[in-house]
Each structure stands twice: as C-alpha cells, then as structure tokens.
Amino acid sequence: MSLKTSKKTIFRKNTPMKRIVEYVAEADYKSYREFLKEDFKGRCGYCDSFYGIVKKDYHIDHFVPRRLIKKFITHKHLENDYTNLVYSCPSCNISKSGKWISENPDIDLVDEEGFINPCSDNYTSLFYRDQTGAIKAVENNKTATYIHKELNLSLERHKVTWNIEQLVNLIENIEESPNPTLKETLSNSLLENLRTHFELVLKDDE
C-alpha cells in the first residue's frame, strides 16, 4: 500500500547547502563523510532518500567522476575537492558510477542531456513525485529524462523509502482523531512496506 496524495508533490523540500571547505591537496575525500552527511541532512543528493530509513552506509559520489579526473592533470584537485563531492545512497552512486555526457570534465551538458549538480535549485525543479510517491521527470525536459534514466530513479525502492518516511512522520505526529482506527491503519501500512521491502520479520509472521 502506497501513501497516496491527491496531486503532484514536490520532489524534495530543501536544496542541499554545502559548507565552504578549504581545499587541501593532501586530504582524503573520505574524511569529509560527516560534513557531507550534515550538509545534506542525511539525504541522498540525487534521490533525496533519508539515511535514517535506508539504514545503509551512504557513499561519497564524485560529481565529475574519478575516471575523468584521472585523465586531466588540470582537474586532479577534484578528487578531494569538497565542492565535487555528493552524499549519495548506494543505489544512486552505483547507478551514476563513472557516467558523464562528455569526455571533458567542464562540459556537463550536451544538447540538454547530462547531469546537473544536486546542490542546485535547478536540480530540484527537474522532478516531482506522483500520487504514490514515485519520482517522475518533468515532462518534455531532456535533462530531467536523462538523469531520471541514468540514475534509475524509477526504482521501487525510491518510492517505498519516501512512503515509509511519510508514514513514520504521520504516526509520530498524529493527534487525537475522531477516527480511532486512523493510527492503526497507518501503522499497518507502515508494517506492510517494511515487511515487503525490508524483509522485516515479526513474531506474527512466523
């Protein structure tokens, strides 16, 4: 059961705001993991899935991929440059991998296809969520369609994660209701999602 809404829903509420980190050539990009987690508020920069729901180690994605950085000595700094790092769920990082629309690290769009940095408001405007919580590309937008396809944003896990988060928030914030079965209905829906997609096993299931 999905948590259906009556209309289109915004893709994400906030655009990630990254702190300014002085570039240090000797730094290891992995050392910035906690900074990224805080700046992205525990959310994947690409699909907006919340770390607290997914409960897997999030990855650090290089927006300009490492395979391309290694080809250009002029861009070697991007390996450890905080501005090039994105907090990413495993699914999105694996899907993006070394993909880039060109073989030039400075050219991220070709004929409106390519990647847009998720720390941009423009990225937010490329997508919306439908009545079931699924991520959809804005119609007739080549950039949105490209990113949606290359990052596999149509995967069920992105919708399910969003639904679980909404259900948890509703259950936690629900007040007394004239409908005494409302909380029970929401709780059952939450458990259904957890059982189906996270292999949760309870005593009642055995």
Disulfide bonds with the S-S distance in Angstrom:
none
